[in-house]
Amino acid sequence: LQEHQDTVLGNTMHTVIALLNNMVANKSTNMRLLFEEGLVHHICNLIETVALYLEADDKSSIKTANALLLSLLDILHCMLMYTANIVRQTLQAQKSGTGGDTKAAEDLLLINKPLTDLISLLIQLLPSEDTDIFESASQCLSLLVQLYGGNNQESMSPENMDNFAEVLKSKKDTRQLKLLLRIIKRLVS
C-alpha cells in the first residue's frame, strides 16, 4: 500500500485492495492484528484519495475510481461491522452480568476513532448517481454514527446538510429514507 500510494488507480493498487477486501471479509482473519498494523490509517487515506479522483471530473478515471471506491467502502463496512459486533457483544455480556471485555471494546473504538474523519466524505457521497455508492456510503455512515454519534463537528456543516436535503428529496424508497433520518438523528444527538 505504501509503495503504490502515488498510483492509486493502477493495477497493483487494484490487486492490493482486492486482496485486502478478501482478507477483511474472511471471518477467520485476525482483524485486531490488521488494526494494529495501521489498517484504519491506510483505509482513510485511500478513500480520501479515490474520492478526489471522483471530484476531478476526469472521465477516463471515473469508472476505475468508482470500482476502487466500492471496494474500499466494502473494506470499511467490514471493519465497522467487526467493531460494532465486538461492542455489541461486550454490552450484552455486561447487561447479562457475565462481564465482557470492556477494555478490548474500548481499545477497538479508540483505534477506529480516526474513521470519524470520513463522516463528511461519506455524506458527500450520498447524492452519487451510482446507487451502489449510495448504498455502501449510507451503510458505512450508519455504522459510524451508531458507534461514535455526532462527535465530529464538521458532520453538521451547511454543505453536509445540503447533501442530506438533496438525497432526502431524491430518494423514494422508505427504507432508504428511514436510514438517512436515523443517521441525521444520531449526528444531532
Phi, psi and chi 1 to 4 in degrees:
 res  aa     phi    psi   chi1   chi2   chi3   chi4
   1 LEU       -  -44.1  -77.0  171.0      -      -
   2 GLN   -68.8  -36.7  -70.5  173.9  -25.6      -
   3 GLU   -69.3  -25.8  -71.9  178.1   27.5      -
   4 HIS  -116.3   23.2  -65.4  -82.5      -      -
   5 GLN   -66.8  -21.8  -77.0 -177.6  -18.6      -
   6 ASP   -78.7  -19.6  -65.0  -22.1      -      -
   7 THR  -121.7   62.5   56.3      -      -      -
   8 VAL   -60.6  -34.7  173.3      -      -      -
   9 LEU   -88.4    5.7  -61.4 -177.2      -      -
  10 GLY   -77.4  166.2      -      -      -      -
  11 ASN   -62.5  -37.8  -72.7  -23.8      -      -
  12 THR   -62.0  -44.1  -56.3      -      -      -
  13 MET   -66.8  -37.0 -163.5   56.6  103.0      -
  14 HIS   -56.4  -45.6 -100.3  -72.3      -      -
  15 THR   -66.5  -43.7  -54.9      -      -      -
  16 VAL   -62.9  -42.9  168.4      -      -      -
  17 ILE   -67.9  -39.4  -69.6  172.1      -      -
  18 ALA   -63.1  -41.5      -      -      -      -
  19 LEU   -64.2  -45.1  177.7   64.0      -      -
  20 LEU   -62.1  -40.0 -168.6   55.6      -      -
  21 ASN   -60.4  -44.4 -163.8   -8.0      -      -
  22 ASN   -64.5  -37.6  -72.3  -25.9      -      -
  23 MET   -65.2  -48.1  -74.4  174.2   59.9      -
  24 VAL   -72.9  -24.3  -62.1      -      -      -
  25 ALA   -78.5  -19.7      -      -      -      -
  26 ASN   -76.1  125.6 -173.4  -26.4      -      -
  27 LYS   -64.7  -24.0  -60.5  -68.2 -177.5 -154.2
  28 SER   -89.1   -0.4   64.3      -      -      -
  29 THR   -69.6  137.5  -61.9      -      -      -
  30 ASN   -80.3   90.7 -177.2  -13.0      -      -
  31 MET   -64.3  -34.5  -70.7  -65.6  -72.9      -
  32 ARG   -59.3  -39.7  -71.4 -175.2 -168.2  -87.7
  33 LEU   -63.9  -42.7 -178.8   60.8      -      -
  34 LEU   -62.8  -40.6  -70.5  174.9      -      -
  35 PHE   -62.9  -42.8  -72.2  131.2      -      -
  36 GLU   -65.4  -27.3  -70.5  168.6    7.2      -
  37 GLU   -85.5    5.2  -68.6  -62.7  -38.6      -
  38 GLY    96.1   22.4      -      -      -      -
  39 LEU   -56.4  -42.4 -180.0   62.9      -      -
  40 VAL   -58.9  -47.4  170.3      -      -      -
  41 HIS   -60.1  -47.6  170.4   75.0      -      -
  42 HIS   -64.1  -43.6  -71.1  -59.5      -      -
  43 ILE   -65.5  -42.7  -66.9  -57.8      -      -
  44 CYS   -57.0  -50.1  -76.2      -      -      -
  45 ASN   -61.7  -44.0  -74.1  -17.2      -      -
  46 LEU   -66.6  -43.1  -72.9  169.4      -      -
  47 ILE   -63.2  -43.4  -70.7  174.2      -      -
  48 GLU   -63.4  -40.0  -71.1  168.9   -5.7      -
  49 THR   -67.4  -45.9  -58.1      -      -      -
  50 VAL   -65.0  -36.4  171.2      -      -      -
  51 ALA   -63.0  -34.5      -      -      -      -
  52 LEU   -64.2  -37.6  -72.4  174.9      -      -
  53 TYR   -63.1  -36.2  -81.8  100.7      -      -
  54 LEU   -68.2  -33.0  -70.4  173.4      -      -
  55 GLU   -75.2  -21.5  -71.1  178.0   10.1      -
  56 ALA   -67.8  -16.0      -      -      -      -
  57 ASP    65.7   25.4 -130.7   13.0      -      -
  58 ASP   -90.6  103.9  178.0    8.9      -      -
  59 LYS   -58.8  -29.6  -59.6  -66.0 -177.4 -145.7
  60 SER   -71.0  -24.7   63.0      -      -      -
  61 SER  -103.9   -4.9   66.0      -      -      -
  62 ILE   -61.6  -47.5  -67.4  -79.4      -      -
  63 LYS   -63.2  -44.0 -169.9  174.1 -178.0  179.0
  64 THR   -65.3  -44.2  -55.2      -      -      -
  65 ALA   -64.5  -39.4      -      -      -      -
  66 ASN   -60.8  -45.5  -90.8   -6.6      -      -
  67 ALA   -63.1  -43.9      -      -      -      -
  68 LEU   -64.5  -42.4  -92.6  179.8      -      -
  69 LEU   -61.0  -42.4 -178.3   61.3      -      -
  70 LEU   -62.1  -41.4  -76.0  171.5      -      -
  71 SER   -63.4  -43.1  -68.8      -      -      -
  72 LEU   -66.3  -38.2  -70.3  166.0      -      -
  73 LEU   -67.4  -33.7  -70.6  174.3      -      -
  74 ASP   -63.1  -42.8  -76.6  -14.5      -      -
  75 ILE   -62.8  -46.8  -67.8  168.3      -      -
  76 LEU   -58.7  -42.9  177.1   61.2      -      -
  77 HIS   -61.6  -43.6 -171.7  -99.3      -      -
  78 CYS   -62.1  -42.2  -72.2      -      -      -
  79 MET   -61.5  -45.1  -66.7  165.6   60.4      -
  80 LEU   -69.9  -37.3  -67.4  169.8      -      -
  81 MET   -64.3  -42.6  -77.2  -60.3  -66.2      -
  82 TYR   -59.1  -48.7  174.7   81.2      -      -
  83 THR   -62.7  -46.0  -56.8      -      -      -
  84 ALA   -61.8  -38.9      -      -      -      -
  85 ASN   -65.5  -42.1  -73.4  -25.4      -      -
  86 ILE   -63.5  -45.4  -63.7  -66.1      -      -
  87 VAL   -63.8  -44.0  170.1      -      -      -
  88 ARG   -61.6  -45.0 -169.7  174.7  -60.2  115.6
  89 GLN   -61.9  -40.3  -70.9  168.5    1.3      -
  90 THR   -65.0  -44.5  -57.9      -      -      -
  91 LEU   -64.7  -39.9  -69.6  173.5      -      -
  92 GLN   -65.3  -39.7  -73.0  171.9  -11.4      -
  93 ALA   -64.9  -38.2      -      -      -      -
  94 GLN   -66.4  -42.2  -76.8 -178.2  -33.9      -
  95 LYS   -65.2  -37.4  -77.4 -177.5 -177.0  176.9
  96 SER   -82.0   -7.5   67.2      -      -      -
  97 GLY    83.7   11.7      -      -      -      -
  98 THR   -92.6    9.9   59.3      -      -      -
  99 GLY    95.8 -109.5      -      -      -      -
 100 GLY   104.0  141.6      -      -      -      -
 101 ASP   -86.4   83.1 -169.9   -0.6      -      -
 102 THR   -65.8  -32.4   56.6      -      -      -
 103 LYS   -61.7  -44.3  175.4   84.8  169.7  107.1
 104 ALA   -64.0  -41.9      -      -      -      -
 105 ALA   -66.1  -42.9      -      -      -      -
 106 GLU   -64.3  -42.0  -70.9  170.2    0.6      -
 107 ASP   -60.8  -41.8  -71.0  -12.9      -      -
 108 LEU   -64.8  -40.9 -163.5   53.8      -      -
 109 LEU   -64.1  -38.6  -75.2  169.6      -      -
 110 LEU   -67.0  -41.9  -77.1  173.3      -      -
 111 ILE   -61.3  -39.3  -72.6  171.6      -      -
 112 ASN   -86.6   -4.9  -77.1  -46.3      -      -
 113 LYS   -53.4  -37.3 -177.8   98.1  165.4   98.9
 114 PRO   -60.8  -17.9  -25.3   33.8      -      -
 115 LEU   -65.0  -20.8  -66.8  174.8      -      -
 116 THR   -64.7  -19.7   59.3      -      -      -
 117 ASP   -65.5  -16.6  -67.3  -17.3      -      -
 118 LEU   -87.0   -6.1  -64.8  174.9      -      -
 119 ILE   -56.7  -50.0  -71.5  175.7      -      -
 120 SER   -62.0  -41.2  -73.8      -      -      -
 121 LEU   -63.0  -42.8 -177.7   85.2      -      -
 122 LEU   -64.2  -37.8  -69.4  170.3      -      -
 123 ILE   -63.5  -38.8  -67.1  169.9      -      -
 124 GLN   -67.8  -24.7  -68.1  166.6   20.7      -
 125 LEU   -80.6  -17.5  -68.3  174.1      -      -
 126 LEU   -57.4  -41.7  -68.1  176.0      -      -
 127 PRO   -74.9    6.7  -13.5   25.2      -      -
 128 SER   -54.5  141.9  173.1      -      -      -
 129 GLU   -70.8  -22.1  -66.7  175.0   15.9      -
 130 ASP   -79.8  113.2 -173.2  -34.1      -      -
 131 THR   -64.4  -30.5   56.1      -      -      -
 132 ASP   -65.3  -39.3  -68.8  -25.5      -      -
 133 ILE   -66.3  -42.7  -71.0  178.9      -      -
 134 PHE   -58.4  -49.1  166.7   79.4      -      -
 135 GLU   -59.4  -49.4  -74.5  -67.8  -31.3      -
 136 SER   -64.4  -46.2  -66.6      -      -      -
 137 ALA   -63.6  -41.4      -      -      -      -
 138 SER   -69.3  -36.9   62.0      -      -      -
 139 GLN   -66.1  -44.4  -68.0  -60.9  -39.0      -
 140 CYS   -64.4  -42.9  -70.3      -      -      -
 141 LEU   -62.0  -41.4 -171.8   56.0      -      -
 142 SER   -60.6  -45.9  176.1      -      -      -
 143 LEU   -64.9  -41.3  -74.0  167.6      -      -
 144 LEU   -60.4  -45.0  -93.3  172.1      -      -
 145 VAL   -75.0  -24.8  -63.0      -      -      -
 146 GLN   -66.7  -39.3  -76.0  175.8   43.7      -
 147 LEU   -79.1  -38.5  -69.8  167.3      -      -
 148 TYR  -120.9   -7.9  -62.8   98.5      -      -
 149 GLY    63.7 -145.4      -      -      -      -
 150 GLY   -98.9   37.9      -      -      -      -
 151 ASN   -63.1  -25.6  -73.0  -13.6      -      -
 152 ASN   -90.0  112.3 -170.8  -32.7      -      -
 153 GLN   -61.1  -33.8  -64.5  -64.6  -33.0      -
 154 GLU   -67.8  -18.1  -65.2  171.9   14.7      -
 155 SER   -63.3  -23.3   58.7      -      -      -
 156 MET  -104.5   25.6  -61.7  -58.8  -71.6      -
 157 SER   -66.0  157.2   71.5      -      -      -
 158 PRO   -56.4  -38.8  -26.2   34.1      -      -
 159 GLU   -62.6  -43.2 -180.0 -174.5   -2.0      -
 160 ASN   -67.3  -38.0  -73.1  -17.6      -      -
 161 MET   -65.7  -36.2  -68.3  -58.9   99.3      -
 162 ASP   -62.8  -40.0  -71.9  -15.7      -      -
 163 ASN   -62.8  -44.0  -76.9  -35.0      -      -
 164 PHE   -60.8  -45.3  -86.4  123.0      -      -
 165 ALA   -60.5  -43.2      -      -      -      -
 166 GLU   -61.5  -44.8  179.2 -176.2  -21.5      -
 167 VAL   -69.5  -41.2  174.7      -      -      -
 168 LEU   -62.2  -34.5  -73.5  168.0      -      -
 169 LYS   -72.6  -34.1  -72.2  177.4 -169.6  173.4
 170 SER   -86.9  -23.9   67.9      -      -      -
 171 LYS   -85.1  137.9  -63.0  -63.5  175.7 -170.0
 172 LYS  -109.9  -22.1  -56.3  -65.9 -179.1 -130.0
 173 ASP   -70.8  120.6 -177.7   -9.6      -      -
 174 THR   -64.4  -30.5   50.7      -      -      -
 175 ARG   -63.3  -44.4 -175.9 -174.5   57.7   81.8
 176 GLN   -66.2  -40.9  -67.9  173.8  -21.2      -
 177 LEU   -63.7  -42.7  -69.4  169.8      -      -
 178 LYS   -62.8  -41.4  -75.2 -179.8 -178.1  179.1
 179 LEU   -61.1  -46.1  177.0   65.2      -      -
 180 LEU   -61.8  -41.4  -69.3  168.2      -      -
 181 LEU   -67.4  -36.4  -69.2  172.1      -      -
 182 ARG   -64.9  -38.9  -85.1 -164.8  -52.9  -88.6
 183 ILE   -61.9  -48.6  -69.8  169.1      -      -
 184 ILE   -60.5  -43.7  -66.0  168.4      -      -
 185 LYS   -58.8  -43.7 -178.9 -178.7  175.9 -176.4
 186 ARG   -69.6  -33.8  -75.0 -165.5  172.6  108.2
 187 LEU   -66.1  -36.7  -75.9  172.4      -      -
 188 VAL   -74.2  -37.7  170.8      -      -      -
 189 SER   -84.1      -   60.9      -      -      -
